[in-house]
Amino acid sequence: MLTCRRADSGLWEHPLDHRVLQYLLSAGFYGVYRIGHIRLDHALITALVERWRTETHRFHFPIGEATVTLQDVSVLYGLRIDGRAVTGVDPSVPTEQWIALCAELLGVAPTPADLQAGRVRVRWLAEHFAHLPDHSPDELVQQHTRAYILWLIGGVLLPDKSQNLVKLMYLPLLRDFEEIGQYCWGSTALAWLYRMLCRAAQGGTREIGGPLVLLQ
């Protein structure tokens, strides 16, 4: 049976401030937040992977073929499926640049120990962005919102198999709140799911990442 990996441990523990929710709504991520934490059925996902065909990107069932579509992503998550392409920088950039980027956009600078190959530890996000102080200025609200969206992207929509790390390559795309919702996050999530399914379908694979809640 495959082990399903995700990086959203602690993401749903605290209710969000209404000001963060407003930014989340305008950025197009409220649908992902609304679904919340869903326990993964490892046996079900393993059975689906066994029926996945990398040549056609479809599941082959006794009753016919099926797959996850862009319409599914749009309806279930409310994510945009067209628009600007989601791209990221090479994770091999110096650690100092990632630290400076976090300080600029999140208001807190991680230490080198909090980073690993262009990824930040989930523990660091949980420690610094669990609570938004009352009467916080709008700049701090935006910083907390960026951190939460980054965690949603790296922990729910586009997670790797690390289970405790979130990629920072998406953080530059969260700089301008008027532009965040213009990216096709839904298409990106579906493409990542297909890639993870294709990798997991290879013989000898024991783990799978990706937006598995969407698959389930």
C-alpha positions, 0 to 999 in steps of 0.5 A, a space after each residue: 500500500 502506498 504512503 500518502 504524503 502531505 504537508 498540511 499538519 497544523 494548517 487547519 488547527 486555528 480559525 483564520 481572522 476575517 481580514 485574512 479570509 477576505 484576502 484569501 477570497 480575493 486571491 481565489 483560495 477560499 475554496 481550498 480553505 473551505 474544504 478543510 482537512 480531509 483524512 486520506 484513504 491510503 487503500 483507495 488511493 493505492 487502488 486508483 494508482 494501480 489503475 492509472 495508465 501513464 500513456 493516457 492519463 486515465 484510470 482504467 476500470 471494468 466499466 470504462 475509463 475516467 480521469 480528474 478534469 479541469 472542471 473537477 478542480 474548478 468545481 471542487 476547489 474554486 480555483 482558476 483553470 486559465 490565466 497566467 502560467 505558474 512558474 518558479 525560480 531555480 531552488 538552487 539559488 543561495 539560501 541568503 536570497 530565500 531568507 531575504 525574500 521571506 523577510 520582505 514578503 512574510 515579515 519574518 526571516 527564517 534561519 538557515 536551519 529552517 530551510 532545505 533546498 529552497 523549501 521552508 519547514 512547516 514547523 517554522 510557518 506554524 510557529 510564526 503565523 498561527 495567530 494574527 494579533 488583534 488590531 494588526 496593520 494591513 501590512 501584517 495581515 497581508 504577510 500572514 495571508 501570504 504565509 497561509 497561501 504559501 502553506 496551502 499551495 505547498 502543503 495541499 495543492 502542490 506538495 512533494 513527498 517530504 511531508 514537512 517542507 513547503 517550496 518557496 518558489 511560489 512565494 514571489 507570485 504572492 507579492 501583489 494581491 491583485 495578481 495572485 488570483 490571475 494565475 491558473 492555480 487549478 491547472 497547475 494543481 491538476 498537472 502536478 497530480 498527473 505527474 505524481 500519479 505517473 511517478 507512483 505508477 512506476 514499479 517499486 514506488 512506495 509513496 505518493 505526493 500531490 493534491 490527493 484530497 482532490 483525487 480522493 
